[in-house]
Amino acid sequence: MISVLVTGSNGQLGKCLQDISINTTGIKWIFKSSTELDITNENSILDAFKNHKIDYLINCAAYTAVDRAESEKEKAFLVNAEGVRLLATICKDYSATLIHISTDFVFDGKKHIPYLETDQPNPINVYGTSKLKGEEYVQEILERFFIIRTSWVYSRHGNNFVKTMLKLGKERNEIKVVNDQIGSPTNANDLAEFLIFILNSNEKENGIYHYSNEGNISWYDFAKEIFAICENDIKLIPITSNQYPTPASRPKNSILSKDKIKVKYLKEVPHWRDSLKDILKQTIDT
């Protein structure tokens, strides 16, 4: 049996891992929320390692307030970079494998085709820069690691675009949604399933992997599909990013290639539309 520590377990992905863990075998799960384990505090991390034998650490803890990061740069780097450095160092000392969750925001979005794991990162906001620094620490410190970049994550847990649209759909007659940012929505359940697949795989090859659902779409068309599935005929108005200015710039193209996963793990990736339907069948607290 392998022992897996999950940090940031009260976030979307952490909650989905908890949901799925009930049906897993051969894995001892140790879930720690950010209040139970502070990844920026070395002693807090060490306590978990001293109290348990850890084979894998899945780091779901992160500073994810993209716009606020522009004015809270030190806080973003403390969690997304320095906290990750601590995790990597302690994983090395205790011979544990780190599975670190990263983001499409390490890229600038100027490419016109899906991003490969080998493409040069070039973040255009503080959040992406802090996440890239965390990636760099992992690669500098560890020989055994997985960096999983994902995008546009949603689930029935926490705050996300799908839940925001459902909420606004009850409150408004029309909604304006950006239509010039393209990406691949990711059902956090699917990502959690993939992480468990990695844990159970006999062929574990370290490195960087991209995981999001298949297909690509704009935020506007994503919203349109959400309301179509829910049979809500609310009026949606497409707008440009310039018409909806935010403190942090967003990549225009966030599409991640999943070819490496398919080749290395012979793993099929669900299409975003199918996964969205699965989520909308569930009870979502908005």
Residue pairs with C-beta under 8 A, 6 or more apart in sequence:
1 26
1 27
1 28
2 26
2 27
2 28
2 55
2 56
2 199
3 27
3 28
3 30
3 52
3 53
3 54
3 55
3 56
4 27
4 28
4 29
4 30
4 54
4 55
4 56
4 57
4 58
4 199
5 30
5 32
5 48
5 49
5 52
5 54
5 56
5 57
5 58
5 96
6 14
6 17
6 18
6 29
6 30
6 31
6 32
6 57
6 58
6 60
7 14
7 32
7 34
7 37
7 39
7 57
7 58
7 59
7 60
7 61
7 87
8 14
8 32
8 33
8 34
8 39
8 59
8 60
8 61
8 62
9 15
9 17
9 18
9 31
9 32
9 33
9 60
10 33
10 34
11 60
11 61
11 62
11 64
11 157
11 158
12 153
12 154
12 155
12 157
12 158
12 160
12 188
13 60
13 101
13 153
13 155
13 188
13 191
13 192
14 31
14 33
14 60
15 155
15 157
15 158
15 188
16 155
16 157
16 188
16 189
16 191
16 192
17 29
17 31
17 58
17 60
17 192
17 195
17 196
18 29
18 31
19 189
19 192
20 189
20 192
20 193
20 196
21 27
21 29
21 31
24 196
26 200
27 196
27 199
27 200
30 48
30 52
30 54
32 48
34 61
37 44
37 45
37 47
37 48
37 61
38 44
38 45
39 45
39 59
39 61
39 79
39 83
39 84
39 86
39 87
40 78
40 79
40 82
40 83
40 86
41 86
42 86
42 90
45 86
45 87
45 90
46 90
48 54
49 90
49 94
49 96
54 91
54 94
54 96
55 96
55 97
56 96
56 97
56 98
56 99
56 199
57 87
57 91
57 96
57 97
57 98
57 99
58 99
58 101
58 195
59 84
59 87
59 98
59 99
59 100
59 101
60 101
61 79
61 83
62 79
62 80
62 101
62 131
63 69
63 72
63 75
63 76
63 78
63 79
63 80
63 127
63 130
64 127
65 72
65 76
65 127
66 105
66 125
66 127
66 246
66 248
66 250
67 246
67 247
67 248
68 247
69 75
69 76
69 125
69 126
69 127
69 130
69 248
70 125
70 126
70 247
70 248
71 247
73 126
73 130
76 126
76 127
76 130
77 130
77 133
79 130
80 127
80 130
80 131
80 133
80 134
81 130
81 131
81 133
81 134
81 137
83 134
84 100
84 134
84 135
84 137
84 138
85 134
85 137
85 141
87 98
87 100
88 98
88 100
88 137
88 138
88 141
88 142
88 145
89 141
90 96
91 97
91 98
91 142
91 145
92 141
92 142
97 144
97 145
97 146
98 138
98 142
98 144
98 145
98 146
99 145
99 146
99 148
99 195
99 198
100 134
100 135
100 138
100 145
100 146
100 147
100 148
101 148
101 150
102 131
102 132
102 134
102 135
102 147
102 148
102 149
102 150
103 127
103 128
103 131
103 149
103 150
103 151
104 115
104 149
104 150
104 151
104 152
104 183
104 212
104 251
104 254
104 256
105 123
105 125
105 127
105 128
105 131
105 250
105 251
105 254
106 121
106 122
106 123
106 128
106 131
106 132
106 135
106 149
107 115
107 119
107 121
107 122
107 123
107 128
107 251
107 253
107 254
108 122
108 123
108 124
108 251
109 124
109 181
109 250
109 251
109 252
109 253
109 254
110 122
110 251
110 252
110 253
111 119
111 253
112 253
113 255
114 216
114 255
114 256
114 257
115 210
115 253
115 254
115 255
115 256
115 257
116 210
116 257
116 259
116 260
117 149
117 207
117 208
117 209
117 210
117 257
117 260
121 132
121 135
123 129
123 131
123 132
124 249
124 250
124 251
125 248
125 249
125 250
126 248
127 248
128 251
135 147
135 208
138 145
138 147
139 145
139 147
143 206
144 206
145 206
145 207
146 198
146 206
146 207
146 208
146 209
147 207
147 208
147 209
148 191
148 194
148 195
148 208
148 209
148 210
148 211
149 208
149 209
149 210
149 211
149 256
150 186
150 191
150 210
150 211
150 212
150 256
151 183
151 184
151 185
151 186
151 212
151 254
151 255
151 256
152 161
152 183
152 184
152 185
152 186
152 212
152 222
152 254
153 160
153 186
153 188
153 191
154 160
154 161
154 162
154 163
154 185
154 186
154 187
154 188
154 279
155 187
155 188
155 189
155 279
156 163
156 279
156 282
156 283
156 284
156 285
157 188
161 185
161 219
161 222
161 223
162 226
162 276
162 279
162 280
162 284
163 284
163 285
163 286
165 175
165 223
165 226
165 227
166 226
166 230
166 284
166 286
167 286
168 175
169 175
169 227
169 230
169 232
169 234
170 286
172 234
173 234
173 235
174 234
174 235
174 236
174 237
175 223
175 234
175 235
175 236
175 237
176 236
176 237
176 238
176 239
176 243
176 244
177 219
177 220
177 223
177 236
177 237
177 238
177 239
178 218
178 219
178 220
178 238
178 239
178 240
178 241
178 243
178 244
179 218
179 219
179 220
179 221
179 238
179 239
179 240
180 218
180 240
180 241
180 252
181 218
181 219
181 241
181 250
181 251
181 252
181 254
182 216
182 217
182 218
182 252
182 253
182 254
182 255
183 212
183 216
183 217
183 219
183 251
183 253
183 254
183 255
184 212
184 213
184 214
184 215
184 216
184 217
184 254
184 255
184 256
184 272
185 212
185 213
185 217
185 222
185 272
185 275
185 276
186 211
186 212
186 213
186 272
186 275
187 213
187 270
187 272
187 275
187 276
187 278
187 279
189 275
189 278
189 279
190 213
190 269
190 270
190 275
191 211
194 211
194 261
194 267
197 265
197 267
198 204
198 265
201 265
203 264
203 265
205 264
209 260
209 261
209 264
210 256
210 257
210 258
210 260
210 261
211 256
211 258
211 261
211 269
212 255
212 256
212 258
212 269
212 272
213 269
213 270
213 271
213 272
213 275
214 258
214 269
214 270
214 271
214 272
215 271
215 272
215 273
216 255
217 225
217 272
218 238
220 236
220 238
220 239
222 272
223 236
224 236
225 273
225 276
226 276
226 280
227 233
227 234
227 236
229 276
229 277
229 280
230 280
241 250
241 252
258 269
261 267
261 269
262 268
262 269
